[in-house]
Amino acid sequence: MLTSVRGVNNARLSVEELREAVRKNAADGADLIKMFASAGSVKNGGHQTLSNEQIAAVCDEARKAGLRILVHAYGDDTIRAVSVAGCTSVEHGFFASDETLRELASRGTYYDPNIGLVMQNYLNNRPKFLGIGNYTEDEMAEMEKAIPITLATFKRALAISGLKIVFGTDAVAGAHGHNIEELIYRVQKGGQDAGAAILSATSVAAESLKMGDRIGAIAPGMGADIIAVEGDPLKDVTALRRVVFVMKDGKVYKNVARGL
């Protein structure tokens, strides 16, 4: 079960009420807590919606329950507060400074940048989203402005020693089935080494899930979950689009679409 403690809706809750919300989610069987500490819009840098004290309380209570805590955070101050609070991962982190990225690295906070798919998907499917929630023409224009900024942030992040960059897409309707485009974008546009990008989606991702002893690598005792592609993605990262088969728990599923 995935649950959320949303900053936009719960900003007026007391620290103890937020702690209780985490405890209830844990008791209900949640696998993780996802918290919104920034507004859902990239406008104005995605302003902080929870106080540092509230952020710290949610992350502390999640740790006590043995749960991972992923935090939606855009602005630099928010991202730093999330890392200082000991949260597991910063989701997006679009406007992080080098100093804050170094803070993430020093504290072992995972960084999930989401730069090559989610905003592009909104823009490519603009007519399907306009009029829903905060999806307005103004917000779409803000996304267009943010894309080169987030790419520049990612390039700076690659230069931060020890920063744990994990693979994620925040894929929404219209993007499903295209998640690998995020990884290809990171390599082709962001300049990330193809091998490092693949590790971010395999062993690093498994580590961030606290499942590094079961998945994320091809080794004895690991789950036999393998994606086979046509070509060498280390030489041509677009080979990741050409899936030959998927193996799940040792069972191979043919890629019928490729006639195999």
Disulfide bonds with the S-S distance in Angstrom:
Cys59-Cys87 1.81
